[in-house]
Amino acid sequence: MKLRDILEIVEGKVIAPEDADLDIEISKVAASDLMSDVLALTEPGSLLVTGLATPQCVRTAGVVGIPVVIIVRNRDIMPETLRAAETAGVVLCVTKKGMYEVCGLLYTAGLQPVFNQG
């Protein structure tokens, strides 16, 4: 699914970089506020849904090859986080919706979890 479609589903918007590629293809989603879980359980090319609005979440995404981070709950985004997204080459998005709702919407739309034990 393209990022533009994901943003429409979750009523989100890109905040960095301004010229982000909205045609990025995403097929799997991880949701976590624990960056240790992100490091251990995610797959390159997946989407990260998080409530963390810190530079650490963006840097972690960059390290594991996550191209897009969506920050939930309408958090205030620090300028340092925006700079980290630009530096790491990660598309940073925000939505007013909560994590549970965003994950449910994306799962219903056909996106799969990155870690599926079933």
Phi and psi restraints in degrees (range 20) as a CNS / XPLOR table:
assign (resid 1 and name C) (resid 2 and name N)
       (resid 2 and name CA) (resid 2 and name C) 1.0 -76.6 20.0 2
assign (resid 2 and name N) (resid 2 and name CA)
       (resid 2 and name C) (resid 3 and name N) 1.0 149.3 20.0 2
assign (resid 2 and name C) (resid 3 and name N)
       (resid 3 and name CA) (resid 3 and name C) 1.0 -55.3 20.0 2
assign (resid 3 and name N) (resid 3 and name CA)
       (resid 3 and name C) (resid 4 and name N) 1.0 -39.3 20.0 2
assign (resid 3 and name C) (resid 4 and name N)
       (resid 4 and name CA) (resid 4 and name C) 1.0 -59.3 20.0 2
assign (resid 4 and name N) (resid 4 and name CA)
       (resid 4 and name C) (resid 5 and name N) 1.0 -37.0 20.0 2
assign (resid 4 and name C) (resid 5 and name N)
       (resid 5 and name CA) (resid 5 and name C) 1.0 -71.3 20.0 2
assign (resid 5 and name N) (resid 5 and name CA)
       (resid 5 and name C) (resid 6 and name N) 1.0 -39.3 20.0 2
assign (resid 5 and name C) (resid 6 and name N)
       (resid 6 and name CA) (resid 6 and name C) 1.0 -61.5 20.0 2
assign (resid 6 and name N) (resid 6 and name CA)
       (resid 6 and name C) (resid 7 and name N) 1.0 -45.5 20.0 2
assign (resid 6 and name C) (resid 7 and name N)
       (resid 7 and name CA) (resid 7 and name C) 1.0 -63.3 20.0 2
assign (resid 7 and name N) (resid 7 and name CA)
       (resid 7 and name C) (resid 8 and name N) 1.0 -35.4 20.0 2
assign (resid 7 and name C) (resid 8 and name N)
       (resid 8 and name CA) (resid 8 and name C) 1.0 -65.7 20.0 2
assign (resid 8 and name N) (resid 8 and name CA)
       (resid 8 and name C) (resid 9 and name N) 1.0 -42.8 20.0 2
assign (resid 8 and name C) (resid 9 and name N)
       (resid 9 and name CA) (resid 9 and name C) 1.0 -62.9 20.0 2
assign (resid 9 and name N) (resid 9 and name CA)
       (resid 9 and name C) (resid 10 and name N) 1.0 -42.9 20.0 2
assign (resid 9 and name C) (resid 10 and name N)
       (resid 10 and name CA) (resid 10 and name C) 1.0 -95.7 20.0 2
assign (resid 10 and name N) (resid 10 and name CA)
       (resid 10 and name C) (resid 11 and name N) 1.0 4.6 20.0 2
assign (resid 10 and name C) (resid 11 and name N)
       (resid 11 and name CA) (resid 11 and name C) 1.0 54.7 20.0 2
assign (resid 11 and name N) (resid 11 and name CA)
       (resid 11 and name C) (resid 12 and name N) 1.0 48.3 20.0 2
assign (resid 11 and name C) (resid 12 and name N)
       (resid 12 and name CA) (resid 12 and name C) 1.0 -107.8 20.0 2
assign (resid 12 and name N) (resid 12 and name CA)
       (resid 12 and name C) (resid 13 and name N) 1.0 175.4 20.0 2
assign (resid 12 and name C) (resid 13 and name N)
       (resid 13 and name CA) (resid 13 and name C) 1.0 -147.1 20.0 2
assign (resid 13 and name N) (resid 13 and name CA)
       (resid 13 and name C) (resid 14 and name N) 1.0 153.6 20.0 2
assign (resid 13 and name C) (resid 14 and name N)
       (resid 14 and name CA) (resid 14 and name C) 1.0 -81.6 20.0 2
assign (resid 14 and name N) (resid 14 and name CA)
       (resid 14 and name C) (resid 15 and name N) 1.0 134.3 20.0 2
assign (resid 14 and name C) (resid 15 and name N)
       (resid 15 and name CA) (resid 15 and name C) 1.0 -115.2 20.0 2
assign (resid 15 and name N) (resid 15 and name CA)
       (resid 15 and name C) (resid 16 and name N) 1.0 -14.5 20.0 2
assign (resid 15 and name C) (resid 16 and name N)
       (resid 16 and name CA) (resid 16 and name C) 1.0 -162.1 20.0 2
assign (resid 16 and name N) (resid 16 and name CA)
       (resid 16 and name C) (resid 17 and name N) 1.0 141.5 20.0 2
assign (resid 16 and name C) (resid 17 and name N)
       (resid 17 and name CA) (resid 17 and name C) 1.0 -74.4 20.0 2
assign (resid 17 and name N) (resid 17 and name CA)
       (resid 17 and name C) (resid 18 and name N) 1.0 163.3 20.0 2
assign (resid 17 and name C) (resid 18 and name N)
       (resid 18 and name CA) (resid 18 and name C) 1.0 -61.8 20.0 2
assign (resid 18 and name N) (resid 18 and name CA)
       (resid 18 and name C) (resid 19 and name N) 1.0 -31.6 20.0 2
assign (resid 18 and name C) (resid 19 and name N)
       (resid 19 and name CA) (resid 19 and name C) 1.0 -102.2 20.0 2
assign (resid 19 and name N) (resid 19 and name CA)
       (resid 19 and name C) (resid 20 and name N) 1.0 34.9 20.0 2
assign (resid 19 and name C) (resid 20 and name N)
       (resid 20 and name CA) (resid 20 and name C) 1.0 -59.2 20.0 2
assign (resid 20 and name N) (resid 20 and name CA)
       (resid 20 and name C) (resid 21 and name N) 1.0 145.3 20.0 2
assign (resid 20 and name C) (resid 21 and name N)
       (resid 21 and name CA) (resid 21 and name C) 1.0 -79.7 20.0 2
assign (resid 21 and name N) (resid 21 and name CA)
       (resid 21 and name C) (resid 22 and name N) 1.0 110.2 20.0 2
assign (resid 21 and name C) (resid 22 and name N)
       (resid 22 and name CA) (resid 22 and name C) 1.0 -83.4 20.0 2
assign (resid 22 and name N) (resid 22 and name CA)
       (resid 22 and name C) (resid 23 and name N) 1.0 -0.3 20.0 2
assign (resid 22 and name C) (resid 23 and name N)
       (resid 23 and name CA) (resid 23 and name C) 1.0 -98.2 20.0 2
assign (resid 23 and name N) (resid 23 and name CA)
       (resid 23 and name C) (resid 24 and name N) 1.0 10.6 20.0 2
assign (resid 23 and name C) (resid 24 and name N)
       (resid 24 and name CA) (resid 24 and name C) 1.0 -58.1 20.0 2
assign (resid 24 and name N) (resid 24 and name CA)
       (resid 24 and name C) (resid 25 and name N) 1.0 132.7 20.0 2
assign (resid 24 and name C) (resid 25 and name N)
       (resid 25 and name CA) (resid 25 and name C) 1.0 -90.8 20.0 2
assign (resid 25 and name N) (resid 25 and name CA)
       (resid 25 and name C) (resid 26 and name N) 1.0 129.0 20.0 2
assign (resid 25 and name C) (resid 26 and name N)
       (resid 26 and name CA) (resid 26 and name C) 1.0 -125.1 20.0 2
assign (resid 26 and name N) (resid 26 and name CA)
       (resid 26 and name C) (resid 27 and name N) 1.0 133.6 20.0 2
assign (resid 26 and name C) (resid 27 and name N)
       (resid 27 and name CA) (resid 27 and name C) 1.0 -124.1 20.0 2
assign (resid 27 and name N) (resid 27 and name CA)
       (resid 27 and name C) (resid 28 and name N) 1.0 -15.2 20.0 2
assign (resid 27 and name C) (resid 28 and name N)
       (resid 28 and name CA) (resid 28 and name C) 1.0 -133.6 20.0 2
assign (resid 28 and name N) (resid 28 and name CA)
       (resid 28 and name C) (resid 29 and name N) 1.0 153.1 20.0 2
assign (resid 28 and name C) (resid 29 and name N)
       (resid 29 and name CA) (resid 29 and name C) 1.0 -131.6 20.0 2
assign (resid 29 and name N) (resid 29 and name CA)
       (resid 29 and name C) (resid 30 and name N) 1.0 139.2 20.0 2
assign (resid 29 and name C) (resid 30 and name N)
       (resid 30 and name CA) (resid 30 and name C) 1.0 -119.6 20.0 2
assign (resid 30 and name N) (resid 30 and name CA)
       (resid 30 and name C) (resid 31 and name N) 1.0 145.2 20.0 2
assign (resid 30 and name C) (resid 31 and name N)
       (resid 31 and name CA) (resid 31 and name C) 1.0 -132.1 20.0 2
assign (resid 31 and name N) (resid 31 and name CA)
       (resid 31 and name C) (resid 32 and name N) 1.0 121.5 20.0 2
assign (resid 31 and name C) (resid 32 and name N)
       (resid 32 and name CA) (resid 32 and name C) 1.0 -166.4 20.0 2
assign (resid 32 and name N) (resid 32 and name CA)
       (resid 32 and name C) (resid 33 and name N) 1.0 150.0 20.0 2
assign (resid 32 and name C) (resid 33 and name N)
       (resid 33 and name CA) (resid 33 and name C) 1.0 -104.6 20.0 2
assign (resid 33 and name N) (resid 33 and name CA)
       (resid 33 and name C) (resid 34 and name N) 1.0 -3.3 20.0 2
assign (resid 33 and name C) (resid 34 and name N)
       (resid 34 and name CA) (resid 34 and name C) 1.0 -100.2 20.0 2
assign (resid 34 and name N) (resid 34 and name CA)
       (resid 34 and name C) (resid 35 and name N) 1.0 111.0 20.0 2
assign (resid 34 and name C) (resid 35 and name N)
       (resid 35 and name CA) (resid 35 and name C) 1.0 -67.9 20.0 2
assign (resid 35 and name N) (resid 35 and name CA)
       (resid 35 and name C) (resid 36 and name N) 1.0 -23.3 20.0 2
assign (resid 35 and name C) (resid 36 and name N)
       (resid 36 and name CA) (resid 36 and name C) 1.0 -64.6 20.0 2
assign (resid 36 and name N) (resid 36 and name CA)
       (resid 36 and name C) (resid 37 and name N) 1.0 -37.1 20.0 2
assign (resid 36 and name C) (resid 37 and name N)
       (resid 37 and name CA) (resid 37 and name C) 1.0 -66.6 20.0 2
assign (resid 37 and name N) (resid 37 and name CA)
       (resid 37 and name C) (resid 38 and name N) 1.0 -39.6 20.0 2
assign (resid 37 and name C) (resid 38 and name N)
       (resid 38 and name CA) (resid 38 and name C) 1.0 -61.5 20.0 2
assign (resid 38 and name N) (resid 38 and name CA)
       (resid 38 and name C) (resid 39 and name N) 1.0 -43.4 20.0 2
assign (resid 38 and name C) (resid 39 and name N)
       (resid 39 and name CA) (resid 39 and name C) 1.0 -63.6 20.0 2
assign (resid 39 and name N) (resid 39 and name CA)
       (resid 39 and name C) (resid 40 and name N) 1.0 -36.7 20.0 2
assign (resid 39 and name C) (resid 40 and name N)
       (resid 40 and name CA) (resid 40 and name C) 1.0 -88.7 20.0 2
assign (resid 40 and name N) (resid 40 and name CA)
       (resid 40 and name C) (resid 41 and name N) 1.0 -29.2 20.0 2
assign (resid 40 and name C) (resid 41 and name N)
       (resid 41 and name CA) (resid 41 and name C) 1.0 -120.3 20.0 2
assign (resid 41 and name N) (resid 41 and name CA)
       (resid 41 and name C) (resid 42 and name N) 1.0 2.9 20.0 2
assign (resid 41 and name C) (resid 42 and name N)
       (resid 42 and name CA) (resid 42 and name C) 1.0 -99.8 20.0 2
assign (resid 42 and name N) (resid 42 and name CA)
       (resid 42 and name C) (resid 43 and name N) 1.0 168.6 20.0 2
assign (resid 42 and name C) (resid 43 and name N)
       (resid 43 and name CA) (resid 43 and name C) 1.0 -121.8 20.0 2
assign (resid 43 and name N) (resid 43 and name CA)
       (resid 43 and name C) (resid 44 and name N) 1.0 143.7 20.0 2
assign (resid 43 and name C) (resid 44 and name N)
       (resid 44 and name CA) (resid 44 and name C) 1.0 -55.9 20.0 2
assign (resid 44 and name N) (resid 44 and name CA)
       (resid 44 and name C) (resid 45 and name N) 1.0 141.5 20.0 2
assign (resid 44 and name C) (resid 45 and name N)
       (resid 45 and name CA) (resid 45 and name C) 1.0 87.6 20.0 2
assign (resid 45 and name N) (resid 45 and name CA)
       (resid 45 and name C) (resid 46 and name N) 1.0 -2.1 20.0 2
assign (resid 45 and name C) (resid 46 and name N)
       (resid 46 and name CA) (resid 46 and name C) 1.0 -87.5 20.0 2
assign (resid 46 and name N) (resid 46 and name CA)
       (resid 46 and name C) (resid 47 and name N) 1.0 173.5 20.0 2
assign (resid 46 and name C) (resid 47 and name N)
       (resid 47 and name CA) (resid 47 and name C) 1.0 -104.1 20.0 2
assign (resid 47 and name N) (resid 47 and name CA)
       (resid 47 and name C) (resid 48 and name N) 1.0 138.5 20.0 2
assign (resid 47 and name C) (resid 48 and name N)
       (resid 48 and name CA) (resid 48 and name C) 1.0 -107.6 20.0 2
assign (resid 48 and name N) (resid 48 and name CA)
       (resid 48 and name C) (resid 49 and name N) 1.0 125.8 20.0 2
assign (resid 48 and name C) (resid 49 and name N)
       (resid 49 and name CA) (resid 49 and name C) 1.0 -106.2 20.0 2
assign (resid 49 and name N) (resid 49 and name CA)
       (resid 49 and name C) (resid 50 and name N) 1.0 125.1 20.0 2
assign (resid 49 and name C) (resid 50 and name N)
       (resid 50 and name CA) (resid 50 and name C) 1.0 -148.6 20.0 2
assign (resid 50 and name N) (resid 50 and name CA)
       (resid 50 and name C) (resid 51 and name N) 1.0 158.6 20.0 2
assign (resid 50 and name C) (resid 51 and name N)
       (resid 51 and name CA) (resid 51 and name C) 1.0 -97.4 20.0 2
assign (resid 51 and name N) (resid 51 and name CA)
       (resid 51 and name C) (resid 52 and name N) 1.0 -3.6 20.0 2
assign (resid 51 and name C) (resid 52 and name N)
       (resid 52 and name CA) (resid 52 and name C) 1.0 -80.7 20.0 2
assign (resid 52 and name N) (resid 52 and name CA)
       (resid 52 and name C) (resid 53 and name N) 1.0 131.7 20.0 2
assign (resid 52 and name C) (resid 53 and name N)
       (resid 53 and name CA) (resid 53 and name C) 1.0 -115.1 20.0 2
assign (resid 53 and name N) (resid 53 and name CA)
       (resid 53 and name C) (resid 54 and name N) 1.0 33.1 20.0 2
assign (resid 53 and name C) (resid 54 and name N)
       (resid 54 and name CA) (resid 54 and name C) 1.0 -103.9 20.0 2
assign (resid 54 and name N) (resid 54 and name CA)
       (resid 54 and name C) (resid 55 and name N) 1.0 160.5 20.0 2
assign (resid 54 and name C) (resid 55 and name N)
       (resid 55 and name CA) (resid 55 and name C) 1.0 -58.6 20.0 2
assign (resid 55 and name N) (resid 55 and name CA)
       (resid 55 and name C) (resid 56 and name N) 1.0 -28.6 20.0 2
assign (resid 55 and name C) (resid 56 and name N)
       (resid 56 and name CA) (resid 56 and name C) 1.0 -59.2 20.0 2
assign (resid 56 and name N) (resid 56 and name CA)
       (resid 56 and name C) (resid 57 and name N) 1.0 -39.2 20.0 2
assign (resid 56 and name C) (resid 57 and name N)
       (resid 57 and name CA) (resid 57 and name C) 1.0 -66.1 20.0 2
assign (resid 57 and name N) (resid 57 and name CA)
       (resid 57 and name C) (resid 58 and name N) 1.0 -36.1 20.0 2
assign (resid 57 and name C) (resid 58 and name N)
       (resid 58 and name CA) (resid 58 and name C) 1.0 -73.5 20.0 2
assign (resid 58 and name N) (resid 58 and name CA)
       (resid 58 and name C) (resid 59 and name N) 1.0 -42.0 20.0 2
assign (resid 58 and name C) (resid 59 and name N)
       (resid 59 and name CA) (resid 59 and name C) 1.0 -63.5 20.0 2
assign (resid 59 and name N) (resid 59 and name CA)
       (resid 59 and name C) (resid 60 and name N) 1.0 -40.6 20.0 2
assign (resid 59 and name C) (resid 60 and name N)
       (resid 60 and name CA) (resid 60 and name C) 1.0 -62.8 20.0 2
assign (resid 60 and name N) (resid 60 and name CA)
       (resid 60 and name C) (resid 61 and name N) 1.0 -44.0 20.0 2
assign (resid 60 and name C) (resid 61 and name N)
       (resid 61 and name CA) (resid 61 and name C) 1.0 -58.0 20.0 2
assign (resid 61 and name N) (resid 61 and name CA)
       (resid 61 and name C) (resid 62 and name N) 1.0 -43.8 20.0 2
assign (resid 61 and name C) (resid 62 and name N)
       (resid 62 and name CA) (resid 62 and name C) 1.0 -62.1 20.0 2
assign (resid 62 and name N) (resid 62 and name CA)
       (resid 62 and name C) (resid 63 and name N) 1.0 -39.0 20.0 2
assign (resid 62 and name C) (resid 63 and name N)
       (resid 63 and name CA) (resid 63 and name C) 1.0 -63.6 20.0 2
assign (resid 63 and name N) (resid 63 and name CA)
       (resid 63 and name C) (resid 64 and name N) 1.0 -39.8 20.0 2
assign (resid 63 and name C) (resid 64 and name N)
       (resid 64 and name CA) (resid 64 and name C) 1.0 -95.1 20.0 2
assign (resid 64 and name N) (resid 64 and name CA)
       (resid 64 and name C) (resid 65 and name N) 1.0 2.2 20.0 2
assign (resid 64 and name C) (resid 65 and name N)
       (resid 65 and name CA) (resid 65 and name C) 1.0 84.9 20.0 2
assign (resid 65 and name N) (resid 65 and name CA)
       (resid 65 and name C) (resid 66 and name N) 1.0 25.7 20.0 2
assign (resid 65 and name C) (resid 66 and name N)
       (resid 66 and name CA) (resid 66 and name C) 1.0 -86.2 20.0 2
assign (resid 66 and name N) (resid 66 and name CA)
       (resid 66 and name C) (resid 67 and name N) 1.0 119.7 20.0 2
assign (resid 66 and name C) (resid 67 and name N)
       (resid 67 and name CA) (resid 67 and name C) 1.0 -83.1 20.0 2
assign (resid 67 and name N) (resid 67 and name CA)
       (resid 67 and name C) (resid 68 and name N) 1.0 -18.9 20.0 2
assign (resid 67 and name C) (resid 68 and name N)
       (resid 68 and name CA) (resid 68 and name C) 1.0 -137.9 20.0 2
assign (resid 68 and name N) (resid 68 and name CA)
       (resid 68 and name C) (resid 69 and name N) 1.0 133.7 20.0 2
assign (resid 68 and name C) (resid 69 and name N)
       (resid 69 and name CA) (resid 69 and name C) 1.0 -121.4 20.0 2
assign (resid 69 and name N) (resid 69 and name CA)
       (resid 69 and name C) (resid 70 and name N) 1.0 130.0 20.0 2
assign (resid 69 and name C) (resid 70 and name N)
       (resid 70 and name CA) (resid 70 and name C) 1.0 -111.4 20.0 2
assign (resid 70 and name N) (resid 70 and name CA)
       (resid 70 and name C) (resid 71 and name N) 1.0 121.2 20.0 2
assign (resid 70 and name C) (resid 71 and name N)
       (resid 71 and name CA) (resid 71 and name C) 1.0 -95.3 20.0 2
assign (resid 71 and name N) (resid 71 and name CA)
       (resid 71 and name C) (resid 72 and name N) 1.0 126.3 20.0 2
assign (resid 71 and name C) (resid 72 and name N)
       (resid 72 and name CA) (resid 72 and name C) 1.0 -96.3 20.0 2
assign (resid 72 and name N) (resid 72 and name CA)
       (resid 72 and name C) (resid 73 and name N) 1.0 173.5 20.0 2
assign (resid 72 and name C) (resid 73 and name N)
       (resid 73 and name CA) (resid 73 and name C) 1.0 66.1 20.0 2
assign (resid 73 and name N) (resid 73 and name CA)
       (resid 73 and name C) (resid 74 and name N) 1.0 28.2 20.0 2
assign (resid 73 and name C) (resid 74 and name N)
       (resid 74 and name CA) (resid 74 and name C) 1.0 51.9 20.0 2
assign (resid 74 and name N) (resid 74 and name CA)
       (resid 74 and name C) (resid 75 and name N) 1.0 43.6 20.0 2
assign (resid 74 and name C) (resid 75 and name N)
       (resid 75 and name CA) (resid 75 and name C) 1.0 -71.3 20.0 2
assign (resid 75 and name N) (resid 75 and name CA)
       (resid 75 and name C) (resid 76 and name N) 1.0 150.5 20.0 2
assign (resid 75 and name C) (resid 76 and name N)
       (resid 76 and name CA) (resid 76 and name C) 1.0 -74.6 20.0 2
assign (resid 76 and name N) (resid 76 and name CA)
       (resid 76 and name C) (resid 77 and name N) 1.0 132.6 20.0 2
assign (resid 76 and name C) (resid 77 and name N)
       (resid 77 and name CA) (resid 77 and name C) 1.0 -103.6 20.0 2
assign (resid 77 and name N) (resid 77 and name CA)
       (resid 77 and name C) (resid 78 and name N) 1.0 122.7 20.0 2
assign (resid 77 and name C) (resid 78 and name N)
       (resid 78 and name CA) (resid 78 and name C) 1.0 -71.4 20.0 2
assign (resid 78 and name N) (resid 78 and name CA)
       (resid 78 and name C) (resid 79 and name N) 1.0 148.3 20.0 2
assign (resid 78 and name C) (resid 79 and name N)
       (resid 79 and name CA) (resid 79 and name C) 1.0 -55.8 20.0 2
assign (resid 79 and name N) (resid 79 and name CA)
       (resid 79 and name C) (resid 80 and name N) 1.0 -32.8 20.0 2
assign (resid 79 and name C) (resid 80 and name N)
       (resid 80 and name CA) (resid 80 and name C) 1.0 -63.5 20.0 2
assign (resid 80 and name N) (resid 80 and name CA)
       (resid 80 and name C) (resid 81 and name N) 1.0 -34.4 20.0 2
assign (resid 80 and name C) (resid 81 and name N)
       (resid 81 and name CA) (resid 81 and name C) 1.0 -69.5 20.0 2
assign (resid 81 and name N) (resid 81 and name CA)
       (resid 81 and name C) (resid 82 and name N) 1.0 -40.3 20.0 2
assign (resid 81 and name C) (resid 82 and name N)
       (resid 82 and name CA) (resid 82 and name C) 1.0 -62.3 20.0 2
assign (resid 82 and name N) (resid 82 and name CA)
       (resid 82 and name C) (resid 83 and name N) 1.0 -43.7 20.0 2
assign (resid 82 and name C) (resid 83 and name N)
       (resid 83 and name CA) (resid 83 and name C) 1.0 -64.2 20.0 2
assign (resid 83 and name N) (resid 83 and name CA)
       (resid 83 and name C) (resid 84 and name N) 1.0 -39.3 20.0 2
assign (resid 83 and name C) (resid 84 and name N)
       (resid 84 and name CA) (resid 84 and name C) 1.0 -62.9 20.0 2
assign (resid 84 and name N) (resid 84 and name CA)
       (resid 84 and name C) (resid 85 and name N) 1.0 -39.1 20.0 2
assign (resid 84 and name C) (resid 85 and name N)
       (resid 85 and name CA) (resid 85 and name C) 1.0 -63.6 20.0 2
assign (resid 85 and name N) (resid 85 and name CA)
       (resid 85 and name C) (resid 86 and name N) 1.0 -45.1 20.0 2
assign (resid 85 and name C) (resid 86 and name N)
       (resid 86 and name CA) (resid 86 and name C) 1.0 -60.8 20.0 2
assign (resid 86 and name N) (resid 86 and name CA)
       (resid 86 and name C) (resid 87 and name N) 1.0 -45.1 20.0 2
assign (resid 86 and name C) (resid 87 and name N)
       (resid 87 and name CA) (resid 87 and name C) 1.0 -66.4 20.0 2
assign (resid 87 and name N) (resid 87 and name CA)
       (resid 87 and name C) (resid 88 and name N) 1.0 -42.2 20.0 2
assign (resid 87 and name C) (resid 88 and name N)
       (resid 88 and name CA) (resid 88 and name C) 1.0 -81.3 20.0 2
assign (resid 88 and name N) (resid 88 and name CA)
       (resid 88 and name C) (resid 89 and name N) 1.0 -10.7 20.0 2
assign (resid 88 and name C) (resid 89 and name N)
       (resid 89 and name CA) (resid 89 and name C) 1.0 72.1 20.0 2
assign (resid 89 and name N) (resid 89 and name CA)
       (resid 89 and name C) (resid 90 and name N) 1.0 30.0 20.0 2
assign (resid 89 and name C) (resid 90 and name N)
       (resid 90 and name CA) (resid 90 and name C) 1.0 -104.6 20.0 2
assign (resid 90 and name N) (resid 90 and name CA)
       (resid 90 and name C) (resid 91 and name N) 1.0 134.7 20.0 2
assign (resid 90 and name C) (resid 91 and name N)
       (resid 91 and name CA) (resid 91 and name C) 1.0 -81.0 20.0 2
assign (resid 91 and name N) (resid 91 and name CA)
       (resid 91 and name C) (resid 92 and name N) 1.0 123.3 20.0 2
assign (resid 91 and name C) (resid 92 and name N)
       (resid 92 and name CA) (resid 92 and name C) 1.0 -107.0 20.0 2
assign (resid 92 and name N) (resid 92 and name CA)
       (resid 92 and name C) (resid 93 and name N) 1.0 125.7 20.0 2
assign (resid 92 and name C) (resid 93 and name N)
       (resid 93 and name CA) (resid 93 and name C) 1.0 -126.5 20.0 2
assign (resid 93 and name N) (resid 93 and name CA)
       (resid 93 and name C) (resid 94 and name N) 1.0 160.4 20.0 2
assign (resid 93 and name C) (resid 94 and name N)
       (resid 94 and name CA) (resid 94 and name C) 1.0 -134.2 20.0 2
assign (resid 94 and name N) (resid 94 and name CA)
       (resid 94 and name C) (resid 95 and name N) 1.0 154.4 20.0 2
assign (resid 94 and name C) (resid 95 and name N)
       (resid 95 and name CA) (resid 95 and name C) 1.0 -145.0 20.0 2
assign (resid 95 and name N) (resid 95 and name CA)
       (resid 95 and name C) (resid 96 and name N) 1.0 153.9 20.0 2
assign (resid 95 and name C) (resid 96 and name N)
       (resid 96 and name CA) (resid 96 and name C) 1.0 -79.7 20.0 2
assign (resid 96 and name N) (resid 96 and name CA)
       (resid 96 and name C) (resid 97 and name N) 1.0 -18.7 20.0 2
assign (resid 96 and name C) (resid 97 and name N)
       (resid 97 and name CA) (resid 97 and name C) 1.0 -70.2 20.0 2
assign (resid 97 and name N) (resid 97 and name CA)
       (resid 97 and name C) (resid 98 and name N) 1.0 157.3 20.0 2
assign (resid 97 and name C) (resid 98 and name N)
       (resid 98 and name CA) (resid 98 and name C) 1.0 -82.3 20.0 2
assign (resid 98 and name N) (resid 98 and name CA)
       (resid 98 and name C) (resid 99 and name N) 1.0 168.4 20.0 2
assign (resid 98 and name C) (resid 99 and name N)
       (resid 99 and name CA) (resid 99 and name C) 1.0 -62.2 20.0 2
assign (resid 99 and name N) (resid 99 and name CA)
       (resid 99 and name C) (resid 100 and name N) 1.0 -44.7 20.0 2
assign (resid 99 and name C) (resid 100 and name N)
       (resid 100 and name CA) (resid 100 and name C) 1.0 -59.4 20.0 2
assign (resid 100 and name N) (resid 100 and name CA)
       (resid 100 and name C) (resid 101 and name N) 1.0 -46.1 20.0 2
assign (resid 100 and name C) (resid 101 and name N)
       (resid 101 and name CA) (resid 101 and name C) 1.0 -66.4 20.0 2
assign (resid 101 and name N) (resid 101 and name CA)
       (resid 101 and name C) (resid 102 and name N) 1.0 -43.3 20.0 2
assign (resid 101 and name C) (resid 102 and name N)
       (resid 102 and name CA) (resid 102 and name C) 1.0 -60.5 20.0 2
assign (resid 102 and name N) (resid 102 and name CA)
       (resid 102 and name C) (resid 103 and name N) 1.0 -46.2 20.0 2
assign (resid 102 and name C) (resid 103 and name N)
       (resid 103 and name CA) (resid 103 and name C) 1.0 -62.6 20.0 2
assign (resid 103 and name N) (resid 103 and name CA)
       (resid 103 and name C) (resid 104 and name N) 1.0 -41.7 20.0 2
assign (resid 103 and name C) (resid 104 and name N)
       (resid 104 and name CA) (resid 104 and name C) 1.0 -63.3 20.0 2
assign (resid 104 and name N) (resid 104 and name CA)
       (resid 104 and name C) (resid 105 and name N) 1.0 -43.2 20.0 2
assign (resid 104 and name C) (resid 105 and name N)
       (resid 105 and name CA) (resid 105 and name C) 1.0 -62.8 20.0 2
assign (resid 105 and name N) (resid 105 and name CA)
       (resid 105 and name C) (resid 106 and name N) 1.0 -43.9 20.0 2
assign (resid 105 and name C) (resid 106 and name N)
       (resid 106 and name CA) (resid 106 and name C) 1.0 -70.4 20.0 2
assign (resid 106 and name N) (resid 106 and name CA)
       (resid 106 and name C) (resid 107 and name N) 1.0 -36.7 20.0 2
assign (resid 106 and name C) (resid 107 and name N)
       (resid 107 and name CA) (resid 107 and name C) 1.0 -66.1 20.0 2
assign (resid 107 and name N) (resid 107 and name CA)
       (resid 107 and name C) (resid 108 and name N) 1.0 -43.7 20.0 2
assign (resid 107 and name C) (resid 108 and name N)
       (resid 108 and name CA) (resid 108 and name C) 1.0 -62.0 20.0 2
assign (resid 108 and name N) (resid 108 and name CA)
       (resid 108 and name C) (resid 109 and name N) 1.0 -31.8 20.0 2
assign (resid 108 and name C) (resid 109 and name N)
       (resid 109 and name CA) (resid 109 and name C) 1.0 -78.5 20.0 2
assign (resid 109 and name N) (resid 109 and name CA)
       (resid 109 and name C) (resid 110 and name N) 1.0 -4.6 20.0 2
assign (resid 109 and name C) (resid 110 and name N)
       (resid 110 and name CA) (resid 110 and name C) 1.0 108.8 20.0 2
assign (resid 110 and name N) (resid 110 and name CA)
       (resid 110 and name C) (resid 111 and name N) 1.0 -2.9 20.0 2
assign (resid 110 and name C) (resid 111 and name N)
       (resid 111 and name CA) (resid 111 and name C) 1.0 -75.0 20.0 2
assign (resid 111 and name N) (resid 111 and name CA)
       (resid 111 and name C) (resid 112 and name N) 1.0 144.3 20.0 2
assign (resid 111 and name C) (resid 112 and name N)
       (resid 112 and name CA) (resid 112 and name C) 1.0 -103.9 20.0 2
assign (resid 112 and name N) (resid 112 and name CA)
       (resid 112 and name C) (resid 113 and name N) 1.0 155.7 20.0 2
assign (resid 112 and name C) (resid 113 and name N)
       (resid 113 and name CA) (resid 113 and name C) 1.0 -72.7 20.0 2
assign (resid 113 and name N) (resid 113 and name CA)
       (resid 113 and name C) (resid 114 and name N) 1.0 151.9 20.0 2
assign (resid 113 and name C) (resid 114 and name N)
       (resid 114 and name CA) (resid 114 and name C) 1.0 -74.4 20.0 2
assign (resid 114 and name N) (resid 114 and name CA)
       (resid 114 and name C) (resid 115 and name N) 1.0 -27.0 20.0 2
assign (resid 114 and name C) (resid 115 and name N)
       (resid 115 and name CA) (resid 115 and name C) 1.0 -122.1 20.0 2
assign (resid 115 and name N) (resid 115 and name CA)
       (resid 115 and name C) (resid 116 and name N) 1.0 103.4 20.0 2
assign (resid 115 and name C) (resid 116 and name N)
       (resid 116 and name CA) (resid 116 and name C) 1.0 -117.8 20.0 2
assign (resid 116 and name N) (resid 116 and name CA)
       (resid 116 and name C) (resid 117 and name N) 1.0 109.6 20.0 2
assign (resid 116 and name C) (resid 117 and name N)
       (resid 117 and name CA) (resid 117 and name C) 1.0 -81.3 20.0 2
assign (resid 117 and name N) (resid 117 and name CA)
       (resid 117 and name C) (resid 118 and name N) 1.0 -13.8 20.0 2
